[in-house]
Amino acid sequence: MLNYAIRRLLVSVPTLFLISLMIFSLLKLAPGDPLSQLPLSIPPDVRGKMRAALGIDGPLSVQYLLWVKQFFIAEPLHGFDVLFGTHFSDGLQRIISWQTRGPVFSIIAERLPQTLLVVGLAYIIGVLIALPIGIISAYKQYSAFDQIGTFLSMLGLAVPSFFSGILAILIFAVYLGWFPTIYNTNLVVDNWSGFLEQLRQMAMPVMVLAVQTTAYISRYLRSSMLDNLGQDYVRTARAKGMGESVVVFIHVLRNSMIPVVTVVALGLPSIFGGAIVTEQIFKVNGIGELLITAIYNNDIPLVQTLAFIFAVLIVVFNLIADVLYGVLDPRIRYD
């Protein structure tokens, strides 16, 4: 297993470099100039120095190599310096935002806690709800519970997040008045009332994201459980007198989780994409809202960095899913 993980990591390195080259090239070819909003009275030599400071005065290949150096060397060393008080990144140029003229990773670090709080909580709740729904729906196939669960799952998959988000605001915030209409990022949680207010304003964005997670994970688990419930080893286990709970939760569920692991692992990066729309609707000051703002303001370095971070998440969680296969199924051996 360790050898397989090392091989996959080695394969992931050129894959990520190829993805980064594609993202960098496509966004660099897009129209836009970071100095277009500056006054025309600025002398050309000053403009040239400003372009050199931003790293956009050379050929495309030079700019790409500089960005790779900044992303993989300068930024990790700067993070190490911040954590341990060292000075390894002194003199290294960081990725600079065209809009704010500040370091891109510092801007992302300010927004990341909001996104992790909303997206992480929504994903955990969605998975915890989806597992019992999928198990009961498969075990009691065609029952009233299964029919209702199937209908709600199809509804959750069919309704896009921008529609369900607006609908949640109309019902729970406007008509019922249970939750605030927008996410207050300036809320200070230093007492019990502040904590309850934090939960109230997180309820709707978490609910919208959790509904979609619950829908597709419960469908995958139900389908996988139905395939395994009809296998010979299940009939053999029952014939040997094993309890129904042991058959379902020990034997059937473990084998059924193998394809579901892929959905759960690869679904986490994709839910960040769904959070882009949800954060815009509920005004959550997170990564999704930051990406939309960067696109509107033609902030190419910030868009490049966020897009590549999403690609890294997909590659990493794909590796995690493959490794978990061998943990769940002893028949799978990579070495």
Secondary structure, DSSP 8 states (H G I E B T S, - for coil): -HHHHHHHHHHHHHHHHHHHHHHHHHHHHSS--TTTTS-TTS-HHHHHHHHHHHT-SS-HHHHHHHHHHIIIIIHHHHHHHHHH---TTTT----B-TTT-SBHHHHHHHHHHHHHHHHHHHHHHHHHHHHHHHHHHHHTTTSHHHHHHHHHHHHHHHS-HHHHHHHHIIIIIIIS--S-SS--TT----SHHHHHHHHHHHHHHHHHHHHHHHHHHHHHHHHHHHHHHTSHHHHHHHHTT--HHHIIIIIIHHHHHHHHHHHHHHHHHHHHHHHHHHHHHHT--SHHHHHHHHHHTT-HHHHHHHHHHHHHHHHHHHHHHHHHHHHH-TT----
